[in-house]
Amino acid sequence: MARYEMLNNVEHRDVRILTQRSADTGDAVQYAVTFPLELRRAQAHYPIFFQKDANTGQFFPIILLGFEKGENLFLGPEGWEPPYVPMSILRGPFLIGYQANAEHADGRQAVITIDMESPLLTSAEDGQPLFLEHGGSTPYLENLTELLEDIQLGLELNASFVEALSDNDLIESVTMSITLKNDAERQLLGLYTINEDRLNELDDAVVASLHKAGHMQSIFMIMASHSHFRAMIDRRNAQLPE
């Protein structure tokens, strides 16, 4: 179970982070949450769909990595195989949290938190240090801070993107069926994608509005990404005995 603490250079000065990607360090995941600001890079390697939060009913975009829970077809013996690793994977054991601060307009201040139960935490020399000898941030932590800020922005962009899609009835349920070379058949349920028929029916004013907001590019990135689904089947077939 995760146990988050507010990151500081006293209690966590000796903590190091493993950066190699492996199943043992938590990368054996079926999907990764993604954001409009990384869709151009992500769609070059992975299929992108939507899922729905069971508690809120809210849609959110995901990078599909496997056909079942705990399966990441892009994770090989030497680590992550595609050259682009999703932002929500790279963040590792860190999240943005909040603490009370009356000096801020909303009464709270964003802080970095670290999961002290994460398998990525180490004291070994091959791990990346977070703090310099006299307490300053290492280049690794500075880059991580920028990544977390981008993720926070990405969550805000997701909200406006999904709202625009929902308002125009552009999200539809899809069932992805696969047949492997051993004749095993599987269906992936709970996925959603862009309703292309509805997209083609939008009037010019709506299309212009979506384009101005930057949503049309994200829509086309998601649609184009589905060409990688076949490659995922090939990856799964390659794991099967001849």
N, C-alpha and C positions, 0 to 999 in steps of 0.2 A: 504494500500500500504506500502511495506517495506521501512524503512528509516534507512540506515546503517550509523553508526558512528565508527570511530576508537576507540577501547576500551582503556581507560586510568583510572588510579586510582584516578583521581581528579573528573572528571565529572560523573564517574560511581561508585563512592565509596559506595553509598548506594543502588545500584541496587542488587536485589536478583533474583534468577531464580527458578521457579517452576519446579520440576523434576517429579511430578506425571504425568502419561500419561492419556490423556482424549481427547474427541472430542473438548471440549471447549478450549483446549490449542493447537489445531492445528494438532492433530494426526489422524483425520478422513480423511485419504488420501488413494487413490486407489493403489498406488505403492510407493516404495522407491528405489532410485538409490543405486546400490550395487557395490562391487569391488572384484577383484580376491582374495585379502587378507582376505576377510571375507566369501567367498563362502562356505568353509567347515562348518562353524558354521551356516550360514544362511540356507543351503540346508537341515539341520536337521529338519527344521520347516516350511519352506515356498517354494512354487514353484518359480522358477527363469526363466525369459524370457529376451528378448531384446526388446527395442523400438528404433525408429528412430527419430532423431531430425528433425522436419519439416523444419527448416531453413538451416541446414548444411548437412542434409542427413546422418549424422554420427550415427552409432548404439551405444547403451549403455545398459549394463545389469541392470535389475530391479528385485526387489522382488515384486511379485504380492500380494496385500493385500485385494483387493476387486474386485467385478465384475462390478462396475460402479463408476463414479466419486463421491468422497466424502464418499466412503464406505470402512471401514477397519474392516474386519471380525475377526481380531485378537485383537481387542480392546473391552474389556468387561466392565461391571459396575465397576469393581475394578481396572481397568487399563489395561495395556498390558498383555496379557495372556501367550504367549510363554516365556520361560526364556531368550531367546536371542532377544534383540532389535537391529534393524539395525543401523549401524553407522550414516547414513544420517538422521535418526530420532533423535538419541542421541545428535547430534550437536546442536539441539535447534535453538536459534536465532543467532547463530554465524557462521561466514564465514571467510575464509582467504581472505584478501584484500592486496593491494600493495600501497606503497607510494614511491615517488622519493627519491633515495639515491645514490649519486654519488660514494660512497665508495664500492658499490656492482658492480660486473662485468656487470650485465645487467641494471644497473642504477635504480634499484628499490629494495625495501625491503618488505618482507612479514610481514603483521600485522594482528591482530585479529580485526574483525569488529563485531558490535552487532546491531541487528535490534531493534530500539527503539519503533517500533509499535507492536512488538510481544506480544501475550497474555501471554507468559511465564514470562515476566518481572513483578516483584512485589517488594513491600517494606515490605511485611509481614514476620513475624518471621519464617514461615514454608518454606520460600525460601532459596536457597543456596547462601551465600554471595560470591562475586568474589574477594574481597580484604580484607586483614587483617586491623586491626585498624591503623597501621602505614604505610599502602600502599603496603605491599607485597602481593603476590598471595596466595589465599587459596588453600588447596588441591583440591577442586573442580575445580578451574580454571587451576591448573597444569595438572590435568587429562584431562580436556577439551582441553588444548593446545596440548597434545599428540594425542588426538583423531583427532583434525583438521589436524595435521601433517600427520597422517595415511590416512586421507581422501584425502589430497593433493597428497600423494604417490599413493593412490588408483586410482585417476583420471589419473595419468601418466600410471599406469599399465593397466587401461581400454583401453587407446589409443593403446598401443602395442598389447594387447590381441585382440581387435576388428580388428586391421589391419591384424594380422595373420589369423584370421578367414575369413575376407573378401578376402584376397589374395588367399585363398584356397577354396573359394566359399562354406564356411561351415555355412553360415547363411541363413535360409529360412523363409518365411512368414508362419504363422500358424493361423488358426481360431479355437478358443476353443468354442465348443458348450456345453451348459448345459441345463438340464431339471430339474426343481425343483419339490418338492413333490406336489405342487399345479398345476402341469402341465405347469407352465410358462416356456417358452423357451427363452434363451438368447444366443447371440454370442458375443465373445470378439474379436474385430478386432484390427489391428495395433500391433499385437504381432509377435515376431520372435523367432526362436529357432535354435538349432543345426541340420544341415542336416545330419542325421545319415547315409543315403545311401552314400552320398559323403564322409563322414568320413571313412566309411569302404573301400572306393575305393582308399584312399591315399596310395602312395607308401611308402616303409619303410623309405626312406631318409627324406620325409616330416614329417612322424610320429615322427621320431627321433628328428628332428629339433623342432617340437612343444613340445615334451616331455622335451627337454633340456631347453627350454624357460619357462617351468612350465605351459604351456597352456593346455596340455592334462589333467592335474588334474582338471583345471577349467572347461574344457569341460565335463568331467565325473560328476563333481559336479552338473552342470546345468542339465544334462540329468537325473540324479538320483532325483533331486528336484521335478520333475513333478509328482512324486507319491503323493505329498501333494495336488494336485489339487482336488482330490476326497474329501479330508478332508475339503477343502474350501466349497465345495457344501454342505457337512454335516453341517458345521457351519451356512451357509445361511438357510438351511432347518430348523435348530433348532430355528431360529428367526420367522418362519412362524407359524400362528395359527394352531392348530390341527383341 
